[in-house]
Structures are given as C-alpha cells and as structure tokens.
Amino acid sequence: MMKKLVVGMATLAMASAMFAGASFAETAELLPGGGSKIIYCITPDTSNPYFKTVQEIATKTGEELGYEVKCASHSDDASKQLELFEAAVADGAAAIVCDNAGADASIEAVQKAVDAGIPTFMVDREINQAGLCAAQLVADNAQGAAAIAESWVEAMDYEGKYAELLGLESDTNAQVRSENFHSVIDEYPDFEMVAQQAANWDQTQAYEKTEAILQSNPEITGIICGNDTMACGAVQACLDAGRDDIKIIGVDGSDEAAAYIKSGNMVGTALQQIALITQTAVEEADAYLNGTAPETEKQLIPCVAITAENVENLSAFVYTEAEATTE
C-alpha cells in the first residue's frame, strides 16, 4: 500500500476560501521584505507539540527554500510578541510567520512589520483586521469542531450530562470551536452541560479543572475540550479518578491524543493540518518575496475528524490515507 498526504481538499479550500471580497493579489501592493534571507517564526510556547510542529516545519521548509529561519516563542504574551516583531524588523527579516498572541492584541505588532516593509504570514490563529497580513492560513475550526462533535454525540448514545473545557478567551479559535461543538450537541434535547470552565489550552489546568468537576458532578459521562492539550489533561484526571467511562474529545490531532484514541480513552479529535498549513505559509512567503502574492489573504484549510476508525493514519499532525494499488 502507498500513502498519500491529504492535500487535495486543502488546496481546493485555499483556492476558494475568502473571508473578504476582492482578491488580495489584485488589491495589495507587495512589501519588499527587510533585505535579508531570514524568516522569523514566532509562536506560542513550544512545550505544546502543536506549536513545536509549527517551528519545525517552518524551519525545514524555509531552509529547503534557501532561507535562515529564526524561531522564538511569545508564550501568549502580546508584549513579548511585539518585542519579537521588533527584533525581526531590526534583523531585516524577509518575512515573518506567526501563530499569534491574540486576535486584537497582535495588530500593533503586524503593523510595525508592515511599516518596515516586512510581510507577515499568520498560521493557525487569525487577527481581527484584514489587509495587514500577506496571508492568514487557518484551520476550518467550525467544520472540524462540528465534525468531531458528531462522533462524540454518537459515542454518548445521544444523551447524558457533560462538561466543557474552554480555551484562551483572547483566541478566536476558542469561541469558534465551542460554538460549533454546541451547534451539533444542542440539537439533542437529552444532553445537559453541567459545567463549563476555561483551562486556557493548558494541560495542567485541564487536569485540575477536571478533578474539581468530577468531584462536583460525578454523574457526567462526557467532556468536550477546545484542544488536545486540555483533552489529554482531562483524560489523565479521569483515569486517575478511576473514571474510564467518560467520553472525551479534543481538537488539534496531536500524537498524545492519538495514543489515547488508540487505547480507547478518547473518542476522537479534529486534526488541524498544521504541518500542511505551516509548509504552505512558508512557500507562500517565498513566492510573495519573488513577486507573487497569494490569491486571497485569508485561507481555510479543512480539518479531519480522527476516531478509532482512522487514527492509524495520523502521525505528527499529518494525516495520510491508503491509496489502492492496481495489479
């Protein structure tokens, strides 16, 4: 059997997805870059393997295209992010690839890069101002959250009391995922959410919040989580409490979540194809610096619902599918 990277749907989505009306390539004047052959990659803390993947893929792709890639983490601190953008400007960066520290709080940093002639390519999280970034490539969180919620309600047999762990309030993904979990779950009248708490994408916080929720609401049979880091914390808290009956989902597609799905301790996750997203962002940055802007600023990449049925096809945030061979 041969393996094929799932890129077809993503390519189609990127070609057609547009949050705003006119083609970005037709309306925007290209920025020249800062004069160097350096690409900065700025992300949240790489203790989360999702963000570590962004830096690893950016480095690999950038170096293959002839750039030096400098990576740094802002730890979801907008002030630190601003300092890192200023460092990139001082370094004459050709372009910046960023997984940002807040949809509104990041606008100032991107504006500084624009003022210095340096294009920014957002991955994973968008900012709340169109026309500043050369491109914003984000997973289709609405589609992904709804898809994995469908698997969860089936695993729950369409009823039960449950809890929700929310992500970081400043991240638009947190709200989008929660809304689209509920767009599915709330269609079934026999579900009741008895607890909803923020765990801010953090595994330790998720563990502690889940411990407290289990003590206050021992009747729950499910937990929905805004990302895999929180889901894995919730899984471990449930296992440590002797509760292997609780149905848990997340979003991201991490290897740790995949291991829990394989062991039967998680129902599933919505894979954000962050390796593909990051690779595409760096390739678009190179094309941009060589005179070709992306067709659209904002681009949606579809998520893949991962359950026990297809988890073997997932590794390091990359989903592959078997390709039939012909005799």
KOLNU-688760 format. One record per residue: residue number from 1; residue in one letter; y, x, z of N, C-alpha, C in turn. Coordinates in steps of 0.05 Angstrom, whole numbers, always signed. Layout:
N
   num   residuo       nY       nX       nZ      caY      caX      caZ       cY       cX       cZ
   NUM         a        Y        X        Z        Y        X        Z        Y        X        Z
...
END
This chain:
327
   num   residuo       nY       nX       nZ      caY      caX      caZ       cY       cX       cZ
     1         m      -24      +17       +0       +0       +0       +0      +25      +18       +0
     2         m      +45       +9      -15      +71      +23      -15      +90       +8       +3
     3         k     +110      +22      +13     +131      +10      +30     +157       +9      +14
     4         k     +171      -12      +17     +197      -15       +3     +218      -23      +23
     5         l     +240       -7      +24     +262      -14      +42     +275      -40      +33
     6         v     +280      -57      +53     +292      -83      +46     +322      -79      +41
     7         v     +329      -77      +16     +357      -74      +10     +367      -95      -10
     8         g     +349     -109      -23     +357     -128      -44     +376     -149      -33
     9         m     +368     -162      -12     +385     -183       -1     +411     -172       +8
    10         a     +411     -148      +19     +436     -137      +29     +455     -131       +6
    11         t     +444     -120      -16     +460     -114      -39     +473     -139      -50
    12         l     +457     -160      -51     +467     -186      -61     +489     -196      -42
    13         a     +484     -194      -16     +504     -204       +3     +530     -189       +1
    14         m     +528     -162       -2     +552     -146       -3     +568     -152      -29
    15         a     +554     -158      -50     +567     -164      -76     +581     -191      -74
    16         s     +570     -210      -59     +581     -237      -59     +598     -244      -35
    17         a     +592     -231      -12     +606     -239      +13     +635     -232      +12
    18         m     +652     -250      +20     +681     -244      +21     +694     -263      +41
    19         f     +706     -251      +61     +719     -267      +82     +747     -276      +73
    20         a     +759     -260      +55     +785     -267      +45     +783     -272      +15
    21         g     +805     -281       +3     +803     -290      -25     +801     -269      -46
    22         a     +822     -252      -50     +822     -235      -73     +805     -210      -69
    23         s     +797     -198      -91     +782     -173      -90     +799     -151      -78
    24         f     +787     -138      -58     +802     -116      -44     +809      -94      -64
    25         a     +790      -88      -82     +794      -66     -101     +818      -72     -119
    26         e     +823      -98     -124     +844     -105     -142     +872     -106     -129
    27         t     +873     -108     -103     +898     -112      -89     +908      -89      -73
    28         a     +890      -70      -65     +898      -49      -47     +902      -22      -61
    29         e     +922       -8      -52     +927      +19      -62     +909      +38      -46
    30         l     +896      +56      -60     +877      +74      -46     +892      +95      -30
    31         l     +881     +100       -6     +892     +121      +11     +879     +148       +2
    32         p     +894     +170       +5     +884     +196       -6     +864     +210      +13
    33         g     +863     +202      +38     +848     +218      +58     +866     +240      +69
    34         g     +856     +253      +90     +873     +273     +104     +872     +301      +93
    35         g     +857     +305      +71     +857     +332      +59     +833     +349      +64
    36         s     +817     +342      +83     +793     +358      +89     +768     +345      +77
    37         k     +745     +358      +82     +719     +346      +74     +704     +338     +100
    38         i     +719     +326     +119     +708     +318     +144     +708     +288     +146
    39         i     +685     +276     +154     +684     +248     +160     +680     +246     +190
    40         y     +697     +230     +204     +693     +224     +232     +676     +199     +235
    41         c     +657     +200     +253     +641     +176     +260     +645     +170     +290
    42         i     +658     +148     +295     +666     +141     +323     +652     +115     +330
    43         t     +637     +116     +352     +621      +93     +361     +622      +89     +391
    44         p     +611      +67     +401     +606      +65     +430     +586      +86     +439
    45         d     +579      +85     +465     +562     +105     +477     +534     +106     +464
    46         t     +526     +130     +457     +500     +133     +443     +476     +132     +462
    47         s     +480     +126     +487     +457     +120     +504     +443      +95     +495
    48         n     +458      +78     +480     +446      +56     +466     +436      +66     +439
    49         p     +409      +64     +434     +398      +75     +410     +410      +63     +384
    50         y     +421      +39     +386     +433      +27     +363     +457      +44     +353
    51         f     +474      +52     +372     +498      +67     +365     +490      +97     +359
    52         k     +469     +106     +371     +459     +133     +364     +450     +133     +335
    53         t     +438     +111     +326     +429     +109     +298     +453     +110     +279
    54         v     +475      +97     +287     +499      +98     +270     +508     +127     +266
    55         q     +509     +143     +287     +517     +171     +285     +497     +187     +269
    56         e     +472     +183     +274     +451     +198     +260     +452     +193     +230
    57         i     +453     +167     +222     +453     +160     +194     +479     +169     +180
    58         a     +502     +166     +194     +527     +176     +183     +526     +206     +178
    59         t     +515     +220     +197     +513     +250     +194     +495     +257     +171
    60         k     +472     +245     +169     +453     +251     +148     +464     +244     +121
    61         t     +476     +220     +118     +486     +212      +92     +511     +228      +84
    62         g     +529     +233     +104     +552     +248      +98     +546     +277      +89
    63         e     +528     +290     +103     +521     +317      +96     +508     +318      +69
    64         e     +492     +298      +62     +479     +298      +35     +500     +295      +13
    65         l     +523     +283      +20     +545     +279       +1     +565     +302       +1
    66         g     +560     +323      +18     +577     +346      +19     +599     +347      +39
    67         y     +597     +329      +59     +618     +328      +80     +608     +341     +106
    68         e     +626     +350     +122     +621     +355     +150     +625     +329     +165
    69         v     +607     +323     +183     +610     +298     +198     +614     +304     +228
    70         k     +635     +294     +239     +641     +298     +268     +637     +271     +282
    71         c     +620     +271     +302     +614     +246     +316     +626     +246     +344
    72         a     +635     +223     +353     +646     +220     +380     +642     +192     +389
    73         s     +643     +188     +416     +638     +161     +428     +663     +152     +444
    74         h     +671     +127     +440     +694     +117     +455     +685     +101     +480
    75         s     +659      +96     +483     +649      +81     +506     +663      +54     +511
    76         d     +670      +41     +489     +683      +15     +490     +710      +16     +505
    77         d     +722      +39     +504     +749      +42     +516     +769      +46     +493
    78         a     +786      +26     +489     +805      +26     +467     +824      +50     +468
    79         s     +832      +58     +493     +850      +81     +496     +836     +106     +487
    80         k     +811     +110     +494     +796     +133     +486     +792     +133     +455
    81         q     +787     +109     +445     +784     +107     +416     +809     +115     +401
    82         l     +832     +107     +412     +858     +115     +400     +861     +145     +400
    83         e     +853     +158     +422     +854     +187     +423     +836     +200     +402
    84         l     +813     +188     +398     +794     +199     +378     +805     +196     +350
    85         f     +818     +173     +344     +830     +169     +318     +853     +189     +314
    86         e     +868     +194     +335     +890     +214     +333     +879     +242     +328
    87         a     +856     +248     +340     +843     +274     +336     +833     +276     +307
    88         a     +823     +254     +296     +815     +253     +268     +838     +258     +249
    89         v     +861     +246     +255     +885     +249     +240     +894     +279     +241
    90         a     +895     +290     +265     +903     +318     +268     +884     +337     +253
    91         d     +859     +329     +251     +839     +345     +237     +839     +342     +207
    92         g     +856     +324     +197     +857     +319     +169     +832     +306     +158
    93         a     +820     +288     +173     +796     +275     +165     +799     +262     +138
    94         a     +778     +263     +122     +778     +250      +96     +775     +220      +99
    95         a     +759     +212     +119     +754     +184     +124     +743     +181     +152
    96         i     +744     +156     +163     +733     +150     +189     +713     +127     +187
    97         v     +689     +131     +198     +670     +109     +200     +670     +101     +230
    98         c     +674      +76     +236     +678      +68     +264     +663      +42     +271
    99         d     +649      +43     +293     +639      +19     +307     +657      +15     +330
   100         n     +675       -5     +329     +700       -4     +344     +697      -14     +373
   101         a     +720      -10     +387     +721      -16     +416     +736      -42     +422
   102         g     +736      -61     +403     +749      -87     +407     +763      -96     +382
   103         a     +759     -122     +376     +769     -133     +351     +800     -132     +349
   104         d     +813     -136     +371     +842     -135     +372     +852     -107     +381
   105         a     +838      -96     +400     +848      -71     +412     +846      -47     +393
   106         s     +830      -50     +371     +826      -28     +353     +846      -27     +330
   107         i     +862      -48     +327     +881      -49     +305     +901      -26     +305
   108         e     +910      -19     +329     +930       +2     +331     +918      +29     +321
   109         a     +893      +34     +328     +881      +60     +320     +878      +61     +290
   110         v     +869      +39     +278     +865      +38     +249     +892      +41     +235
   111         q     +913      +29     +246     +939      +31     +234     +949      +60     +233
   112         k     +943      +75     +255     +950     +104     +256     +936     +119     +234
   113         a     +911     +113     +229     +896     +126     +207     +908     +119     +180
   114         v     +915      +93     +176     +927      +85     +151     +954      +99     +147
   115         d     +970     +101     +168     +996     +114     +166     +993     +144     +158
   116         a     +970     +155     +165     +964     +183     +158     +949     +186     +131
   117         g     +945     +163     +118     +931     +163      +92     +901     +166      +93
   118         i     +890     +159     +117     +861     +162     +121     +848     +135     +121
   119         p     +828     +130     +103     +815     +104     +103     +794     +101     +125
   120         t     +792      +77     +137     +773      +71     +157     +752      +52     +147
   121         f     +727      +57     +153     +705      +40     +145     +691      +30     +170
   122         m     +695       +5     +177     +683       -7     +201     +654      -14     +196
   123         v     +637       -9     +215     +609      -18     +214     +603      -34     +239
   124         d     +586      -54     +237     +576      -69     +259     +596      -89     +271
   125         r     +619      -80     +278     +639      -97     +290     +664      -98     +273
   126         e     +675     -121     +268     +700     -123     +252     +724     -124     +270
   127         i     +747     -119     +258     +773     -122     +272     +786     -148     +262
   128         n     +805     -157     +277     +818     -183     +271     +843     -180     +255
   129         q     +842     -162     +235     +865     -160     +217     +854     -151     +190
   130         a     +858     -167     +170     +849     -160     +143     +869     -141     +130
   131         g     +859     -124     +112     +877     -107      +96     +882      -79     +108
   132         l     +873      -74     +132     +877      -47     +144     +853      -29     +137
   133         c     +829      -39     +140     +805      -23     +135     +799      -22     +105
   134         a     +789       +1      +96     +779       +3      +68     +755      -16      +64
   135         a     +739      -18      +85     +716      -36      +85     +708      -43     +113
   136         q     +697      -67     +117     +684      -75     +142     +657      -86     +135
   137         l     +636      -71     +143     +609      -79     +138     +595      -88     +163
   138         v     +588     -113     +164     +577     -124     +189     +552     -140     +183
   139         a     +534     -140     +202     +510     -157     +200     +518     -186     +201
   140         d     +503     -203     +188     +508     -231     +188     +497     -242     +215
   141         n     +513     -239     +235     +505     -247     +262     +499     -276     +265
   142         a     +514     -293     +251     +509     -322     +252     +482     -328     +241
   143         q     +475     -318     +218     +449     -322     +206     +427     -311     +223
   144         g     +431     -286     +233     +410     -273     +249     +404     -287     +275
   145         a     +425     -294     +289     +422     -308     +315     +408     -335     +312
   146         a     +416     -350     +291     +403     -376     +286     +374     -372     +279
   147         a     +368     -352     +263     +340     -348     +254     +322     -341     +277
   148         i     +331     -323     +295     +313     -316     +317     +312     -339     +338
   149         a     +333     -354     +340     +333     -378     +358     +312     -398     +349
   150         e     +308     -400     +323     +287     -418     +313     +260     -410     +323
   151         s     +255     -384     +322     +229     -373     +332     +226     -378     +362
   152         w     +248     -376     +376     +248     -379     +405     +242     -408     +413
   153         v     +255     -427     +400     +250     -455     +408     +221     -463     +402
   154         e     +210     -452     +381     +182     -457     +375     +164     -445     +396
   155         a     +170     -420     +405     +154     -408     +426     +157     -423     +452
   156         m     +179     -435     +457     +184     -451     +481     +172     -479     +479
   157         d     +161     -485     +456     +150     -512     +451     +172     -533     +454
   158         y     +196     -526     +446     +219     -544     +443     +228     -557     +469
   159         e     +223     -544     +491     +233     -555     +517     +234     -533     +538
   160         g     +249     -538     +559     +249     -520     +582     +277     -513     +592
   161         k     +278     -502     +616     +302     -491     +627     +304     -462     +621
   162         y     +328     -453     +615     +331     -425     +606     +358     -414     +615
   163         a     +361     -387     +612     +386     -373     +619     +395     -358     +594
   164         e     +421     -351     +594     +432     -335     +572     +447     -311     +584
   165         l     +443     -288     +572     +458     -264     +579     +477     -258     +555
   166         l     +503     -257     +561     +524     -253     +541     +532     -224     +539
   167         g     +542     -217     +515     +553     -190     +511     +581     -187     +520
   168         l     +593     -166     +510     +621     -159     +517     +641     -178     +506
   169         e     +658     -189     +523     +676     -210     +514     +695     -201     +492
   170         s     +703     -176     +491     +722     -167     +471     +709     -163     +444
   171         d     +683     -164     +443     +668     -161     +418     +663     -188     +405
   172         t     +673     -192     +381     +669     -218     +368     +640     -225     +364
   173         n     +623     -204     +362     +594     -210     +358     +582     -226     +381
   174         a     +593     -221     +405     +582     -235     +429     +585     -265     +426
   175         q     +609     -274     +417     +614     -302     +414     +598     -314     +391
   176         v     +598     -299     +369     +584     -309     +345     +554     -313     +350
   177         r     +542     -294     +364     +513     -297     +369     +508     -320     +388
   178         s     +524     -322     +409     +519     -344     +428     +522     -371     +414
   179         e     +544     -374     +399     +548     -399     +385     +525     -407     +367
   180         n     +514     -387     +354     +493     -393     +334     +465     -395     +347
   181         f     +461     -382     +370     +438     -390     +386     +439     -420     +392
   182         h     +462     -428     +402     +465     -456     +411     +465     -476     +388
   183         s     +473     -467     +364     +473     -485     +341     +445     -494     +335
   184         v     +425     -478     +343     +397     -486     +340     +386     -500     +365
   185         i     +390     -486     +388     +377     -496     +413     +388     -523     +421
   186         d     +414     -527     +418     +427     -552     +427     +419     -576     +411
   187         e     +405     -571     +389     +394     -594     +373     +370     -607     +387
   188         y     +359     -594     +407     +335     -604     +420     +342     -613     +448
   189         p     +340     -639     +454     +350     -650     +479     +335     -642     +504
   190         d     +311     -631     +501     +295     -624     +524     +299     -596     +534
   191         f     +319     -582     +523     +327     -556     +534     +350     -560     +553
   192         e     +351     -544     +574     +373     -543     +593     +380     -515     +601
   193         m     +404     -506     +595     +413     -480     +603     +423     -482     +632
   194         v     +410     -467     +650     +417     -469     +679     +434     -445     +688
   195         a     +436     -424     +672     +452     -401     +679     +462     -387     +654
   196         q     +487     -378     +654     +498     -363     +632     +517     -341     +644
   197         q     +510     -316     +641     +525     -294     +653     +529     -272     +633
   198         a     +551     -258     +636     +557     -234     +620     +542     -210     +631
   199         a     +528     -195     +614     +516     -170     +622     +527     -147     +604
   200         n     +547     -154     +587     +564     -134     +574     +548     -113     +557
   201         w     +527     -122     +544     +510     -105     +527     +494      -85     +543
   202         d     +494      -85     +569     +484      -64     +586     +457      -71     +598
   203         q     +438      -52     +597     +411      -57     +606     +409      -60     +636
   204         t     +423      -43     +651     +422      -44     +680     +435      -70     +690
   205         q     +458      -78     +678     +470     -103     +686     +451     -127     +679
   206         a     +438     -125     +657     +420     -147     +649     +396     -149     +669
   207         y     +386     -126     +677     +364     -126     +697     +373     -139     +722
   208         e     +397     -131     +732     +407     -142     +757     +414     -172     +755
   209         k     +426     -180     +733     +433     -208     +729     +407     -225     +727
   210         t     +387     -214     +714     +362     -229     +711     +348     -232     +738
   211         e     +348     -211     +754     +337     -213     +781     +350     -236     +796
   212         a     +376     -237     +796     +391     -257     +811     +385     -285     +799
   213         i     +384     -287     +773     +379     -313     +760     +351     -323     +768
   214         l     +331     -305     +768     +304     -313     +775     +302     -323     +803
   215         q     +317     -310     +821     +317     -319     +849     +330     -346     +852
   216         s     +351     -351     +837     +365     -377     +839     +353     -399     +823
   217         n     +339     -391     +802     +328     -411     +783     +300     -404     +775
   218         p     +281     -404     +794     +254     -396     +788     +240     -414     +768
   219         e     +252     -436     +762     +239     -455     +743     +244     -448     +714
   220         i     +261     -428     +708     +266     -422     +680     +241     -411     +666
   221         t     +240     -416     +640     +217     -406     +624     +227     -390     +600
   222         g     +253     -387     +597     +264     -372     +575     +290     -359     +581
   223         i     +296     -337     +566     +322     -323     +568     +330     -315     +540
   224         i     +354     -322     +532     +365     -313     +506     +386     -292     +512
   225         c     +386     -271     +497     +403     -248     +502     +418     -239     +477
   226         g     +443     -232     +481     +460     -225     +458     +454     -199     +445
   227         n     +439     -182     +457     +429     -158     +444     +403     -149     +456
   228         d     +391     -129     +443     +364     -120     +452     +366     -104     +478
   229         t     +388      -89     +482     +391      -74     +507     +390      -93     +531
   230         m     +404     -115     +530     +402     -135     +551     +375     -148     +552
   231         a     +364     -153     +529     +337     -166     +529     +316     -149     +542
   232         c     +318     -122     +537     +298     -104     +549     +302     -102     +579
   233         g     +327     -103     +588     +332     -104     +617     +321     -130     +629
   234         a     +324     -152     +615     +314     -178     +624     +283     -178     +625
   235         v     +271     -166     +605     +242     -165     +604     +231     -149     +628
   236         q     +243     -126     +633     +233     -110     +655     +237     -124     +682
   237         a     +260     -137     +685     +264     -152     +710     +243     -174     +714
   238         c     +237     -188     +692     +216     -209     +694     +189     -197     +701
   239         l     +182     -175     +688     +156     -163     +693     +155     -153     +722
   240         d     +176     -141     +732     +177     -131     +759     +175     -154     +779
   241         a     +183     -178     +771     +182     -202     +788     +156     -217     +785
   242         g     +138     -206     +768     +112     -219     +763     +114     -243     +745
   243         r     +136     -244     +729     +140     -267     +711     +136     -259     +682
   244         d     +111     -258     +674     +106     -250     +646     +104     -275     +628
   245         d     +112     -298     +639     +112     -323     +624     +138     -330     +610
   246         i     +159     -314     +615     +185     -321     +605     +190     -312     +577
   247         k     +199     -330     +560     +203     -324     +532     +231     -313     +528
   248         i     +233     -289     +516     +258     -274     +514     +263     -266     +485
   249         i     +288     -269     +477     +296     -259     +450     +321     -242     +453
   250         g     +326     -225     +433     +350     -208     +432     +360     -206     +404
   251         v     +379     -188     +400     +390     -183     +373     +394     -152     +371
   252         d     +386     -140     +350     +390     -112     +343     +367     -102     +326
   253         g     +343     -104     +337     +320      -92     +323     +313      -65     +333
   254         s     +316      -59     +359     +311      -33     +369     +281      -28     +372
   255         d     +273       -2     +373     +245       +5     +377     +235       -5     +404
   256         e     +252       -4     +424     +243      -13     +451     +237      -43     +450
   257         a     +254      -58     +437     +248      -87     +434     +223      -91     +418
   258         a     +219      -75     +397     +195      -78     +380     +170      -73     +397
   259         a     +171      -54     +415     +148      -48     +433     +142      -72     +451
   260         y     +163      -85     +461     +159     -109     +478     +148     -132     +462
   261         i     +157     -135     +437     +146     -156     +420     +116     -151     +415
   262         k     +109     -126     +410      +81     -120     +405      +63     -125     +430
   263         s      +75     -121     +453      +59     -125     +478      +59     -154     +487
   264         g      +74     -171     +473      +76     -199     +479      +96     -206     +500
   265         n     +113     -187     +508     +133     -192     +529     +160     -201     +518
   266         m     +164     -201     +492     +187     -212     +479     +178     -229     +456
   267         v     +192     -251     +451     +186     -268     +428     +195     -255     +402
   268         g     +219     -243     +403     +229     -231     +379     +258     -221     +381
   269         t     +268     -211     +359     +295     -200     +357     +305     -205     +329
   270         a     +331     -206     +326     +344     -207     +299     +353     -179     +292
   271         l     +339     -167     +273     +346     -140     +264     +373     -140     +249
   272         q     +391     -125     +261     +415     -118     +245     +409      -92     +230
   273         q     +411      -92     +205     +403      -69     +189     +424      -47     +190
   274         i     +427      -36     +215     +449      -17     +220     +446       +9     +205
   275         a     +421      +18     +200     +417      +42     +185     +427      +38     +156
   276         l     +420      +15     +144     +430       +9     +117     +460       +5     +117
   277         i     +471       -9     +137     +499      -14     +139     +515      +13     +140
   278         t     +505      +31     +157     +519      +57     +160     +517      +74     +135
   279         q     +493      +75     +124     +490      +91      +99     +508      +80      +77
   280         t     +510      +54      +75     +527      +42      +55     +556      +48      +60
   281         a     +565      +47      +85     +593      +53      +92     +600      +82      +84
   282         v     +583     +101      +90     +589     +129      +83     +589     +132      +52
   283         e     +571     +119      +39     +571     +121      +10     +596     +108       -2
   284         e     +604      +86       +9     +629      +73       +0     +653      +90       +6
   285         a     +653     +105      +29     +675     +123      +35     +677     +145      +14
   286         d     +654     +156       +6     +654     +177      -14     +664     +166      -41
   287         a     +655     +143      -48     +664     +131      -73     +694     +125      -73
   288         y     +703     +115      -50     +732     +110      -46     +749     +135      -50
   289         l     +740     +156      -37     +755     +182      -39     +754     +193      -67
   290         n     +735     +184      -83     +734     +192     -111     +745     +171     -130
   291         g     +760     +151     -119     +775     +133     -135     +765     +106     -139
   292         t     +742      +99     -126     +731      +72     -129     +729      +57     -102
   293         a     +745      +37      -99     +745      +21      -74     +723       +1      -75
   294         p     +713       -7      -51     +694      -29      -50     +705      -54      -63
   295         e     +687      -71      -74     +696      -96      -87     +709     -115      -67
   296         t     +699     -114      -42     +711     -131      -21     +714     -115       +4
   297         e     +733     -122      +21     +737     -108      +46     +714     -115      +65
   298         k     +710     -141      +69     +690     -149      +89     +664     -157      +75
   299         q     +642     -146      +85     +617     -149      +72     +595     -157      +93
   300         l     +580     -178      +87     +559     -187     +105     +532     -177      +96
   301         i     +517     -166     +115     +490     -156     +110     +471     -174     +125
   302         p     +451     -186     +112     +434     -205     +126     +417     -192     +147
   303         c     +411     -207     +168     +393     -198     +189     +364     -207     +182
   304         v     +345     -195     +195     +317     -202     +191     +305     -210     +218
   305         a     +294     -234     +220     +281     -244     +244     +255     -229     +248
   306         i     +253     -215     +271     +229     -199     +276     +213     -213     +298
   307         t     +188     -219     +293     +169     -231     +313     +143     -215     +311
   308         a     +123     -225     +326      +97     -211     +326      +85     -210     +298
   309         e      +93     -229     +281      +82     -230     +254      +90     -208     +236
   310         n     +114     -197     +240     +124     -176     +222     +135     -151     +236
   311         v     +130     -149     +262     +142     -127     +277     +131      -99     +269
   312         e     +107      -99     +257      +96      -73     +248     +113      -61     +225
   313         n     +129      -78     +213     +145      -68     +190     +172      -56     +199
   314         l     +177      -55     +225     +203      -47     +236     +200      -20     +250
   315         s     +218       -1     +243     +219      +25     +257     +247      +37     +254
   316         a     +258      +45     +276     +285      +59     +276     +306      +43     +261
   317         f     +307      +16     +266     +326       -2     +255     +323       -5     +224
   318         v     +300       +3     +214     +295       -1     +185     +271      -19     +182
   319         y     +274      -40     +166     +252      -58     +160     +241      -53     +132
   320         t     +215      -49     +131     +202      -45     +105     +183      -68     +101
   321         e     +175      -73      +76     +155      -93      +71     +135      -82      +52
   322         a     +110      -92      +55      +89      -82      +38      +94      -92      +10
   323         e      +89      -74       -9      +91      -81      -37      +64      -81      -49
   324         a      +56     -103      -61      +29     -106      -72      +25      -85      -94
   325         t       +2      -73      -94       -5      -54     -115      -22      -68     -136
   326         t      -19      -59     -161      -34      -71     -183      -57      -53     -191
   327         e      -79      -65     -197     -102      -49     -205      -99      -41     -234
END
